[in-house]
Amino acid sequence: MNIAIIGGGIGGLTAAAGLHKIGIKAHVYEQASSFKPLGAGIGIGSNAMLALQKIGVAEDIVKAGMPLHEQRFLNDAFKVMNSIDFTLLKEKFGEENIAIQRADLHEALFQSIDLAYIHFQHEVTDFTQDKDQILVTFNHHDKKSFDYVIAADGIHSVFRQTLVPNSRPRYANYTCWRGTTKNQRDVALHISSEAWSKQGRFGWAPLHNGDVYWFACVNAPEADDYYVSLEKEGVANLFSHFPPPIGRLIAEAEDDSFLHHDLYDIQPLDTFVYGRTLLLGDAAHATTPNMGQGAGQAMEDAYELMLALDREHSVEAAFARFDARRVQKTQKVIEFSRQIGWAAQWDHPFLVYFRNTVFPFVPKSLLFRSLTFLFK
Ligand SMILES: Cc1cc2nc3c(=O)[nH]c(=O)nc-3n(C[C@H](O)[C@H](O)[C@H](O)COP(=O)(O)OP(=O)(O)OC[C@H]3O[C@@H](n4cnc5c(N)ncnc54)[C@H](O)[C@@H]3O)c2cc1C
């Protein structure tokens, strides 16, 4: 069986590892000329760690990760409004949440695949499919025919936007900077924190190598010139109302880790299967990062695809099983994540006062339970 995976991001590489494990030697076609993982860190939920364990690629990721035991939500004076006990996830489901350098995550996934199956400088520009094959055109006008394609080409997926023309990414109305900063002297180990204020939101987590990963979001028009032009000092000024160590974390961020992006998701799709094409990861269900689940859901996709292809008698049946197991769950992640971002980014003083007064009274058990759908 001749299956191509388009895109060598977290989703594409994890899917390749899963397919190779069951003997399907899928090739990965990636537009970049080499792996240049974006700086900064990423949180991997314990549900996704379970998927990585089952695929057999978790070992190096666990070693490079910082286990997170608690998530704290703070107000603008850093008073804890509420928290989620992540140790219960480990107790109940067997894995814990981790924070990891993106470069380490990518490297571990990359190392788990035989290099002969990864092809750089292969940007897909077009494709056609019929009942017998899918014909893919690459940027150098080379055409290749496949039995099936796993489109893991990210939120701006050529495949999705061709197959579902009205699926353009939706702006979430906030813009976000990320970075990693050396030295955890003023940061609690094993705890990730997020502070909410009417001027913006700041989150941070310690990493295994002694750095701190952080993100900072403010409400903004899409592609706003002022925010696009800001350097570290300008971003530190936006968050100068927060207590230490926020100013230090922003001002001392490693240059190559300092990133800025407007945030988007996509309207949930009804299906990820279009003839011989299956959408996976952000191509299928890009979500805002408020639950820390975008990459995690791509990893779960990879595991479910591996399982479906292993268990079903035909690829069509496997794709149908994948769809049945993934569409509703990822819809819920997109919607829940958007709602969290909406409330966390409130800037109206009355709404902020209301949220900060009510949130501390939400039982921790309820916050925990709101995450358990991720394990179903
Ligand atoms: C600010 C921010 C913070 C985040 N934090 C978290 C977090 O803490 N936890 C979490 O789980 N997720 C997080 N995410 C989400 C996570 O980064 C994504 O969900 C994840 O990277 C998606 O992986 P993917 O492989 O589906 O897509 P991508 O990472 O976008 O990979 C797509 C790949 O396809 C390639 N490609 C694209 N088009 C083509 C083409 N035409 N031909 C060939 N190749 C192509 C690209 O070069 C790329 O390598 C965050 C996202 C943002 C923006």
The ligand as an SDF file (V2000), in Angstrom:
LIG
                    3D

 53 58  0  0  0  0  0  0  0  0999 V2000
    1.1650   30.0630   20.5010 C   0  0  0  0  0  0  0  0  0  0  0  0
    0.8880   28.5820   20.3720 C   0  0  0  0  0  0  0  0  0  0  0  0
    1.0700   27.7560   21.4770 C   0  0  0  0  0  0  0  0  0  0  0  0
    0.7830   26.4030   21.3830 C   0  0  0  0  0  0  0  0  0  0  0  0
    0.9340   25.6090   22.4780 N   0  0  0  0  0  0  0  0  0  0  0  0
    0.5870   24.3140   22.4230 C   0  0  0  0  0  0  0  0  0  0  0  0
    0.7230   23.4660   23.5720 C   0  0  0  0  0  0  0  0  0  0  0  0
    1.1890   23.9030   24.6350 O   0  0  0  0  0  0  0  0  0  0  0  0
    0.3500   22.1630   23.4650 N   0  0  0  0  0  0  0  0  0  0  0  0
   -0.1330   21.6370   22.3010 C   0  0  0  0  0  0  0  0  0  0  0  0
   -0.4700   20.4280   22.2720 O   0  0  0  0  0  0  0  0  0  0  0  0
   -0.2540   22.4060   21.1860 N   0  0  0  0  0  0  0  0  0  0  0  0
    0.0940   23.7100   21.2200 C   0  0  0  0  0  0  0  0  0  0  0  0
   -0.0040   24.4860   20.0980 N   0  0  0  0  0  0  0  0  0  0  0  0
   -0.5380   23.8870   18.8690 C   0  0  0  0  0  0  0  0  0  0  0  0
    0.5160   23.0680   18.1160 C   0  0  0  0  0  0  0  0  0  0  0  0
    1.6680   23.8570   17.8630 O   0  0  0  0  0  0  0  0  0  0  0  0
   -0.0790   22.5730   16.8090 C   0  0  0  0  0  0  0  0  0  0  0  0
   -1.3410   22.0230   17.0420 O   0  0  0  0  0  0  0  0  0  0  0  0
    0.8090   21.5140   16.1750 C   0  0  0  0  0  0  0  0  0  0  0  0
    2.0760   22.0400   15.8910 O   0  0  0  0  0  0  0  0  0  0  0  0
    0.1460   20.9980   14.9040 C   0  0  0  0  0  0  0  0  0  0  0  0
    0.9880   20.0610   14.2780 O   0  0  0  0  0  0  0  0  0  0  0  0
    0.7230   19.6660   12.7680 P   0  0  0  0  0  0  0  0  0  0  0  0
    1.8010   18.6970   12.4370 O   0  0  0  0  0  0  0  0  0  0  0  0
   -0.6840   19.2650   12.5720 O   0  0  0  0  0  0  0  0  0  0  0  0
    0.9040   21.0260   11.9500 O   0  0  0  0  0  0  0  0  0  0  0  0
    2.2130   21.8900   11.7610 P   0  0  0  0  0  0  0  0  0  0  0  0
    3.0570   21.8950   12.9670 O   0  0  0  0  0  0  0  0  0  0  0  0
    1.7730   23.1990   11.2200 O   0  0  0  0  0  0  0  0  0  0  0  0
    3.0280   21.1140   10.6410 O   0  0  0  0  0  0  0  0  0  0  0  0
    2.6400   21.1320    9.2910 C   0  0  0  0  0  0  0  0  0  0  0  0
    3.8610   20.7660    8.4490 C   0  0  0  0  0  0  0  0  0  0  0  0
    3.4490   20.6730    7.1050 O   0  0  0  0  0  0  0  0  0  0  0  0
    4.3640   21.3770    6.2920 C   0  0  0  0  0  0  0  0  0  0  0  0
    3.6050   21.8370    5.1300 N   0  0  0  0  0  0  0  0  0  0  0  0
    2.6450   22.8020    5.0910 C   0  0  0  0  0  0  0  0  0  0  0  0
    2.1610   22.9410    3.8400 N   0  0  0  0  0  0  0  0  0  0  0  0
    2.8190   22.0300    3.0850 C   0  0  0  0  0  0  0  0  0  0  0  0
    2.7440   21.7000    1.7160 C   0  0  0  0  0  0  0  0  0  0  0  0
    1.9170   22.3220    0.8620 N   0  0  0  0  0  0  0  0  0  0  0  0
    3.5530   20.7180    1.2460 N   0  0  0  0  0  0  0  0  0  0  0  0
    4.4150   20.0700    2.0830 C   0  0  0  0  0  0  0  0  0  0  0  0
    4.5410   20.3600    3.3900 N   0  0  0  0  0  0  0  0  0  0  0  0
    3.7310   21.3250    3.8940 C   0  0  0  0  0  0  0  0  0  0  0  0
    4.8760   22.5040    7.1650 C   0  0  0  0  0  0  0  0  0  0  0  0
    6.1320   22.9930    6.7120 O   0  0  0  0  0  0  0  0  0  0  0  0
    4.9560   21.8320    8.5220 C   0  0  0  0  0  0  0  0  0  0  0  0
    6.1960   21.1980    8.7270 O   0  0  0  0  0  0  0  0  0  0  0  0
    0.3100   25.8340   20.1600 C   0  0  0  0  0  0  0  0  0  0  0  0
    0.1580   26.6750   19.0410 C   0  0  0  0  0  0  0  0  0  0  0  0
    0.4570   28.0300   19.1430 C   0  0  0  0  0  0  0  0  0  0  0  0
    0.2750   28.8930   17.9230 C   0  0  0  0  0  0  0  0  0  0  0  0
  1  2  1  0
  2  3  1  0
  2 52  2  0
  3  4  2  0
  4  5  1  0
  4 50  1  0
  5  6  2  0
  6  7  1  0
  6 13  1  0
  7  8  2  0
  7  9  1  0
  9 10  1  0
 10 11  2  0
 10 12  1  0
 12 13  2  0
 13 14  1  0
 14 15  1  0
 14 50  1  0
 15 16  1  0
 16 17  1  0
 16 18  1  0
 18 19  1  0
 18 20  1  0
 20 21  1  0
 20 22  1  0
 22 23  1  0
 23 24  1  0
 24 25  2  0
 24 26  1  0
 24 27  1  0
 27 28  1  0
 28 29  2  0
 28 30  1  0
 28 31  1  0
 31 32  1  0
 32 33  1  0
 33 34  1  0
 33 48  1  0
 34 35  1  0
 35 36  1  0
 35 46  1  0
 36 37  1  0
 36 45  1  0
 37 38  2  0
 38 39  1  0
 39 40  1  0
 39 45  2  0
 40 41  1  0
 40 42  2  0
 42 43  1  0
 43 44  2  0
 44 45  1  0
 46 47  1  0
 46 48  1  0
 48 49  1  0
 50 51  2  0
 51 52  1  0
 52 53  1  0
M  END
$$$$
